[in-house]
Amino acid sequence: MAQLTRAEVLRYSRHLMMPEVGMRGQEKLKAASVLIVGAGGLGSPIAMYLAAAGVGRIGLVDFDVVELSNLQRQIIHGDSRIGELKVTSAGERLKDINPYISIEEFPFYVSADNIMEIGANYDIIVDGSDNFATRYLLNDYCVFEKKPYIYGSIYRFEGQVAVFNAQEGPCYRCIFPEPPPPGMIPTCGEGGVFGVLPGTIGTMQATEVIKIILGIGTESSGNLFLYDALDLSLQKIQLRKNINCMICGEKPTINTLEDTAVFCGLHEEKLGSTSKEKQIYPKELKELLESKVDIKLIDVRDPAELAIVQIPGSENIPYEKIIANQVTFNPQDEMVFICRNGVRSQRIVNKLLAEGFEKVFNLKGGTNAWVEKIDPRQYQY
């Protein structure tokens, strides 16, 4: 067990005074290793609190760079870090928080091809990615390698936390066997997130990590915690291991991470991209509108987003209503679908194409591209 230096004893003194931690517990923290996948909203508080607590080795996985729109919730980054790799930005911040720990940076997307190598040297895996493909991949990896998987999820004002694959408890697939169809549940980038929510959920995840390392507190495995920021409520739902689970059940059908890629559709979004002839660029749309061509503009964003920017002449029909088949369209109408960056609208176009529609198009780059290329007086977001 790694011993504490004189400076570390002073640094962690408020821990050492607690019998649940003490010298022995702090040495356990120093000897521990934790892999955090995602250095954004959830990853920020997770990483910062684990670093401050003295977890000896922290790995950060994230392929993305810091953007201005991240800073409302991703508190590990700052204005001066815009354009920098998130793992680099976060790594520098963690070294400043605690120079006595080791930080490893992995500036790429976690996949079935690299998770075995990346995760091999870590005791606990924490999910700060908040996307379905990564969530199922990490769960399955942790089942195979018998490692605790600390799950967290956020959307708008609500969050979830759970510990899976620990104390012989259930895994994520025991509760949610398969991911929902791509686009069924909007991401934070599409539906928004309350700025302080990742701090609450990420701190809860960090708490569970520290409890596992120290072996203290109430066993959280087998429970799902649901948090609502609007009324400050926390529900605790008891979970059970599923004997028919496709990965940890009595007769598993997922036996390798290659199976995970198939079952999860890890590349489904890429494979489902709209063909080039069904994309329309801002300049082309502007020319069509000026020529008075009979074309319908359907804005699929949430009504609240219309106050930020709106293309003149567009009609608002929210994404969720279209996905739920609560509206009907005339196949004879020529329609251009619009959202913030072209992702939600692309899914709608794909849906309608699959239903036999032909005269449907996606505005490439969404309203952000429209503002950049056509109407810079309006706002990007």
N, C-alpha and C positions, 0 to 999 in steps of 0.2 A: 504494500500500500504506500502511495506517495505521501511523504511527510510535508507538513507546512513549513514555510520559511517564517522568520520573525515578522517580515512585512505582511505576509498573508494572514498570520494570526491576528494582527491589528486590523487588517482589512475586513476580515470575516468575524470580528469579535462579537457582533450582535447575533450571529448564528451560534457561535461557540458557547454563548451563555445559555442557550436553550438545550435542555437535556435531550430533546428529540433529535437534535443535530449534533452538537458537541464536536470535539476534535475528531473523533472517529467518523462521524457523519460528513464533516467537511473534507476529510481525506477521501471518503468515497466519492464526493462530488469532484474532487481534483482528479481522481483516477477514471472518472466516467467519460464516455464519448457519446455525442448526440449528433445525428444528421438532421438538419432542417431543410426540407425541400420547399423552396419559395422564400424569397427575401423581400416580400412586399408587405401588404397590410397585416396579415397574420404573422409572417416571419419576423417582422420588426420587433414586436414586444416579446415574442418567444426568444429570439436571439439575445436581445438586450438583457432580459432578466436571467437567462441561463448564464450569460457571461458574467453579470454582476454577482450571481450566486456562487461562481467559481467552478462551473463545469469545465473540466480540464481541456477537453478537445471538442470543438464545435465545427461541423462541416456545413457549408452553405451551398445549396444548389439552385441556380436560377440563370436562365439564358438571356434575360431581358435587361434593358437599360433603364435608367431613371428618367421619368418624364414629369413635366410640370403637374399634370393631372394626378400623379401618384401622391403628391406631398400633402394632400388633405387628410391622409390616413396612414401613409407609410413613413412613420416618424423616425425611422433609423436613417433616412436620407434627408438631404437639405438642398437648398437652391443651388449651392455651388457644385452639387454632384450631378446635375441634369446632364444627360448624355453619357454618363459613366455606367459601366456594368454594375448592376445591383449588388452582385457578390463582392465586387471591389469596394464600392461605397460602404456596404454593410460591414465588410471586414475591417476597414479603417476605423469605423465607429466602435466596433467591438474591442479593437486593440486599445482604443482610448479609454473605454469603460474599464477594461481589465487587462493590463499588459502581462499578467501572469498565466494566461491561458493561450492555447494554440488554436489558430483559425485556419481552416482549409477551404479553399474556394474552388467551386466547380461551375464554370461559366457556360453551361450548356443545358439542353433539355433532357430531363431524366426519361429513360426509355427502357424497354425490355432488354435492349442490347447492352446497357451500361449499368443498370441498377445493382447487379450482382457485384460488380467490381467496386462501385462507389460505396455501397452500403456495407461491404464486408468488414470494415474496421470500426464499425459503430455499434454501440449497445442498443440504442433506442432510435426509432425513426419518428420524426414529427412532421406532420403534413401541414404546410402553410401554403400549398398551391391553390387550394380551393377550385379545382376543376376535376371533373369526373374521371377522365382517362388516367390522370396521375393518381387519383385516390384509389382506384381499383388496382392499379399496378403496385402501389406501395403496400396495400393490404395483402395482396397475393405474395409479394416478396417476403413480407414479415411472417406470413403463415409458413412458407417454405423454410425460412431461416430461424423460426421460433423467436422472433423479436417483438417487443411491444410496439404497437402502432398507435400514435397519439393523433386522433382525428379532430379536425376543427373545420367548421364551415360557416360562412356568413352570407347574408343577403338582405339588403335594405336595413331593417331594424332588428332582424332576428339572427341568432347564431346557434350552433350546435357544437357540443364537445363530447368525446367519448374516448375510452381506452379500449382498444381491441387487441386480441391475440396475447393477452396477459392472464396469469393465474388460471389457465385452462378455460378462459371465458370465450365468448363468441368472437367471430371476426366480422368485418364490415359486411361481407357477403351473406352472413347468416341473417342479417336484417334486410339488406338491399342486394338481392342476388345478382341483378344486372343493372347496368346504367340505363337511364331514360334515353329515349331517342334524341339524337343531336338537336339542340335548339329548343327542346321542350321546356327546359328550365333556364331562364336568362342568367347570364353571368353578372358579376358586379359591374363590369364595364358596360353592360347593356341595361341593367335595371337600377344601378346605383347602390351605394352603401353609406350608411350613417358613419361619419368620420371616426367617432370614438369606439364603434362596435368592434373592429379588429383588435383594439387594445384590450377590451374586456375578454373576448374569446381567446386571444393569443396568450394573455396572462393566465387564464384558466388552464390552457394547454401546458404552459411552462410549469405551473404548479403541479400538474400530474406527473410531469417528467421528474421533477425534484423529489416528489413523494416516492416514486418508483425507485429512484437511486438510493434514497435513504431508508426505504422500507418502513415508512411511517404513514399514519392516517388511515382513513376508511378506504377499503378496497373499492376502486371506481370501475374496474372491469365488470362488464355485465350491466352497465347503466348508460343511458343516453341522456345528456342534459340539454334542455331546450331553454334558451334565454331570449327574452323579449325586452328590448331597451325602452320601448314606449311606456310600459307599465312596471318595469324593473322586476319582472317575474322570472322565476327559474323553476322549470319542471324537471322532475327526475323520473325517467321511464326505465323500468327494469327490463333487461333483455335476456334472452336465453340462447344457448348454443343450439343451432339447427342441425339435427342429425342427418338431414338431407342436403346440407350445404354443399355446393358444387366444388368447394376447395378444401374445407376442413371437416366435411361430413364423413359418414361411414363408407360411402361409395363415391369418392370425388371424381369429377369429370375434367377438372382443371389440374393438370399434373406438372406443367412447366409454365414458365413465363411466356413462352410462345403461344400456349393456349390462352393465356391472359389477353394477348394482343388480339386474338381472334374473337374471344367472348366479349371484349370491351369495345371493339371497333376503334382502336386507338388512332387509326388514320381516317376514320369515317368523315370527319369534317373536310379533310383535304380531298378525299375521293368524291365528296358531294359538292364540289365547287361548281358554280354556274359556268356553262360554256361561254366562250368569248363572244359569240354572236348574240347572247342574251344579256350582255353587259352594255350599258350605255354610259358614256363619259359626260361630265358636266358641260363641256363645250357643245357636244352633240345635242344634249337636252335643251340647252339654251337656244340653239338654232331651230329645233323642232317647235319650241314654244313661240318663238318669234314668227315662224311660218304659219302659225295658227292651225297646225295639224290637230285633228281631234284625238287627243291622248289624255288619259286620266293619270294624275299623279297621286299615288297612295302613300301617305306617310305612316309607317307602322310603329312609330315611337310612342312612348307614354305621353299622354296629354301634357304632363308637367314639362316635358322637354321642348314643347312648342314655344314656350316663353323665351327660350334661349335663342333659337334660330328656326326659321321656317321658310321653305321655298314657296314663293307666291303661287297661288292656284292649287296648292296641294290639299287633299282631303285626308283627315286623320282617322285611320282605322287601326286601333292598337294591335300589336303583334299577337298578344294572348288570345284575342277574340278570333283572329284568323286561324291560328293553330288549333283552337278548340272547335273550329267549324261553326262558329256562331254568325258568320256572315257568308253571303253568296256573291259571286262575281259573274258577269256576263262574259262568256268565252269570246264573244265578238268584239269586245272592247280591247283597245290597245292600252296597256297599263304599264306604268313605270313605278316600281316600289322603292321607297326611300327610308333610310334610317340614319343613325349618326355616322357610321363608318362603312356601311354596306354589308354587314354581317347578318343582322336580323332580316333585312330585306332580301338578301340572297337566299336564306332558308325558305322564305315565303315563295320566292320565284321557283325554287326547286320543288316545293310542295305542289304548286299549281302545274308545273310542267309534268310532274308525275301523274297528275289527275287529267292530263290531256289538253291543258291550255297551251296555246302557241304564241299569243301576242302579249307575252309578259316579259318585262325587262327589269334588271337591277341597276340602280344608279351606283356606279363604281365609286367607292370612297365615301358615299353618303353625303350628308350635309357638310361634313368637314371639308370634303373635296370641293363641294359647291362654293363654299366660302373662300377657300384658297384660290380657286380658278376663276370664279365668276363674280362673287359679291363679297368682297373683303370688308364691307361695312358691317356685316353681321358677325356673329360670334362662332368660334370653334370651341369644342369642349370634349 
